[in-house]
Amino acid sequence: MSRPVRLTNRDRRDLRRIGPTADTVRWSMDLRYQETGTPTGRPFHPDFVARSRSNPASELRDYDEWCRRWVESLAAVQGQGIKAHRWEVVQ
């Protein structure tokens, strides 16, 4: 017997919202492939190579280095009116 398959087609124009149903946090990550060297649209964010078959030595595998780059990048744009995130904290 075959199992049912559920496919969902998402679009950036879709409205998605879940009401307050729990006292826990639901994390959602939007990870996408981007060819090395292609502009991200956010030049103030650090770039790094996550995986490279052609040049494995270029991969950033050091978590502390990754954190350092983010801390420096966010500190550099602080107070410049640049929106570093696409979301806001709601309390």
C-alpha positions as a printed NumPy array, in Angstrom:
array([[ 0.   ,  0.   ,  0.   ],
       [ 1.42 ,  3.397, -0.915],
       [ 1.585,  6.201,  1.599],
       [-0.158,  9.503,  0.882],
       [ 2.142, 12.369, -0.042],
       [ 1.444, 15.959,  0.858],
       [ 2.995, 18.685, -1.25 ],
       [ 2.757, 22.337, -0.383],
       [ 3.607, 25.066, -2.838],
       [ 4.741, 28.172, -0.994],
       [ 5.09 , 31.631, -2.401],
       [ 6.441, 34.767, -0.741],
       [ 2.987, 36.307, -1.156],
       [ 1.375, 33.594,  0.978],
       [ 0.104, 34.777,  4.317],
       [ 1.145, 32.486,  7.124],
       [ 0.235, 32.997, 10.735],
       [-0.298, 30.699, 13.654],
       [-2.186, 32.039, 16.629],
       [-1.022, 31.755, 20.238],
       [-1.545, 28.022, 20.723],
       [ 1.318, 27.138, 23.044],
       [ 3.837, 28.494, 25.509],
       [ 6.722, 27.278, 23.372],
       [ 8.712, 28.761, 20.532],
       [ 8.419, 27.402, 17.006],
       [11.535, 28.022, 14.951],
       [11.241, 28.368, 11.211],
       [14.307, 28.586,  9.007],
       [14.408, 29.504,  5.363],
       [17.63 , 28.032,  4.035],
       [18.319, 28.368,  0.337],
       [21.109, 27.468, -2.015],
       [22.988, 30.431, -3.386],
       [25.874, 30.191, -5.792],
       [29.144, 31.428, -4.282],
       [29.808, 35.037, -5.24 ],
       [26.168, 35.858, -6.027],
       [24.969, 39.011, -4.208],
       [22.533, 38.245, -1.387],
       [20.796, 41.599, -1.445],
       [22.117, 42.281,  2.052],
       [25.728, 43.379,  1.62 ],
       [26.013, 44.186,  5.33 ],
       [25.495, 40.509,  6.295],
       [28.592, 38.296,  6.351],
       [28.922, 35.771,  3.579],
       [30.474, 32.344,  3.884],
       [30.787, 29.098,  1.995],
       [28.735, 26.335,  3.628],
       [29.666, 23.542,  1.226],
       [31.961, 23.32 , -1.785],
       [32.81 , 20.192, -3.722],
       [35.285, 22.06 , -5.91 ],
       [37.041, 23.859, -3.027],
       [36.367, 22.212,  0.358],
       [39.086, 24.321,  2.002],
       [36.906, 27.417,  1.456],
       [34.113, 26.067,  3.683],
       [33.519, 27.892,  6.966],
       [33.368, 25.151,  9.597],
       [34.35 , 27.146, 12.694],
       [31.267, 28.131, 14.696],
       [33.151, 30.733, 16.748],
       [34.386, 32.396, 13.553],
       [30.85 , 32.374, 12.13 ],
       [29.551, 34.051, 15.321],
       [32.374, 36.611, 15.306],
       [31.533, 37.632, 11.742],
       [27.856, 38.113, 12.611],
       [28.582, 40.11 , 15.764],
       [30.952, 42.391, 13.841],
       [28.524, 42.833, 10.94 ],
       [25.565, 43.691, 13.145],
       [27.667, 46.082, 15.25 ],
       [28.932, 47.831, 12.098],
       [25.414, 48.712, 10.896],
       [23.965, 49.607, 14.287],
       [22.595, 53.144, 14.27 ],
       [22.799, 53.483, 10.474],
       [19.086, 52.914,  9.878],
       [19.719, 49.577,  8.18 ],
       [17.13 , 46.924,  8.965],
       [19.313, 43.903,  9.667],
       [16.419, 41.466, 10.051],
       [13.171, 40.956,  8.176],
       [11.196, 40.54 , 11.383],
       [10.616, 42.403, 14.609],
       [10.257, 41.196, 18.175],
       [ 6.621, 41.391, 19.286],
       [ 5.81 , 41.275, 22.973]])
